[in-house]
Amino acid sequence: MRRFCKLIAQLLIVCMVWTPFSLRAAMVGTDQVVAGAQEQDNRDKVIRFVQRDDVAKQLEAFGLTSASAQERVNAMTQQEINQLAGNLDTLPAGAVDTLGWVLIAAVVGAVVWFLWYRR
């Protein structure tokens, strides 16, 4: 029994000496945690966009199935995903924004007409 206790004590000493060299603990910054979460959110956003019915129909019109589109999204680099997710955020919701251009053209036309006939 004494021999067994001596063996266990020696093993514990070796483990205590070896452990500090094998483990490393470091502070994880908030920016690293947020960046990781943001990258996953961007990837999920692009995948959800590809899974939408209207987008899937348009992709099929181009000859691309929804499954292969998802595979392509999964094969993208994180930089490409971030760029695409940023572009998705800036797209107009719904249709093309033609009303704004029509209003600007009407205002410019009214100013030109007013200045032309004012002379």
C-alpha positions in Angstrom: 0.0 0.0 0.0 2.8 2.3 0.8 4.4 1.7 -2.5 1.1 2.5 -4.3 0.8 5.9 -2.4 4.3 6.8 -3.3 3.6 6.0 -7.0 0.5 8.2 -7.0 2.4 11.0 -5.2 5.1 10.9 -7.9 2.5 10.9 -10.7 0.8 14.0 -9.1 4.1 15.8 -8.8 4.9 15.1 -12.5 1.4 16.3 -13.5 1.7 19.5 -11.5 5.1 20.3 -13.0 3.9 19.5 -16.5 0.5 21.3 -16.4 1.7 24.9 -16.3 3.6 24.4 -19.5 0.8 22.7 -21.4 -2.0 25.2 -20.6 -2.3 28.7 -21.8 -5.0 31.1 -20.7 -5.4 34.5 -22.2 -7.9 37.3 -22.1 -10.4 37.3 -24.9 -11.3 40.8 -26.0 -14.8 41.9 -26.5 -14.0 42.9 -30.1 -13.0 39.3 -30.8 -16.2 37.9 -29.4 -18.3 40.4 -31.3 -16.4 39.8 -34.5 -17.0 36.1 -34.3 -20.7 36.5 -33.6 -21.0 39.1 -36.4 -19.4 36.8 -38.9 -21.8 34.0 -38.0 -24.8 36.4 -38.2 -23.6 37.6 -41.7 -23.3 34.0 -42.9 -26.8 33.2 -41.5 -28.2 36.3 -43.2 -26.9 35.3 -46.6 -28.1 31.7 -46.2 -31.6 33.0 -45.2 -31.6 35.3 -48.2 -30.8 32.4 -50.6 -33.5 30.3 -49.0 -36.3 32.9 -49.6 -38.9 31.7 -52.1 -38.6 34.7 -54.5 -34.8 34.4 -54.6 -35.0 30.6 -55.1 -37.3 31.1 -58.1 -35.0 33.7 -59.6 -32.0 31.4 -59.1 -33.8 28.6 -60.7 -34.5 30.9 -63.7 -30.8 31.3 -64.0 -30.3 27.5 -63.8 -29.1 27.2 -60.2 -30.9 25.1 -57.6 -31.4 26.2 -54.1 -29.2 23.4 -52.7 -26.3 24.3 -55.0 -26.7 28.0 -54.1 -26.4 27.1 -50.4 -23.3 25.0 -51.1 -21.8 28.0 -52.9 -22.6 30.2 -49.9 -20.9 27.7 -47.6 -17.8 27.7 -49.8 -17.4 31.5 -49.7 -14.7 33.1 -47.7 -15.7 35.2 -44.7 -14.7 38.4 -46.4 -17.0 37.6 -49.3 -19.8 36.8 -46.9 -19.3 40.1 -45.1 -19.3 42.0 -48.3 -22.5 40.3 -49.6 -24.3 40.7 -46.3 -23.4 44.4 -46.3 -24.8 44.7 -49.9 -28.0 43.0 -48.7 -28.4 45.6 -46.0 -28.2 48.5 -48.5 -30.7 47.1 -51.1 -34.1 48.8 -51.3 -36.9 46.8 -49.7 -39.6 45.9 -52.2 -39.2 47.4 -55.6 -36.9 49.8 -57.4 -36.9 53.3 -55.9 -38.4 55.1 -59.0 -40.6 57.5 -57.0 -37.6 59.4 -55.7 -36.2 59.8 -59.2 -39.5 60.9 -60.6 -39.9 63.6 -57.8 -36.4 64.9 -58.4 -37.0 65.1 -62.2 -40.3 66.9 -61.5 -38.6 69.4 -59.2 -35.8 70.1 -61.6 -38.3 70.4 -64.5 -40.4 72.9 -62.5 -37.3 75.0 -61.6 -36.2 75.1 -65.2 -39.7 76.0 -66.4 -40.0 78.7 -63.8 -36.6 80.2 -64.6 -37.3 80.0 -68.4 -40.7 81.7 -68.3 -39.8 84.2 -65.7 -37.6 86.2 -68.0 
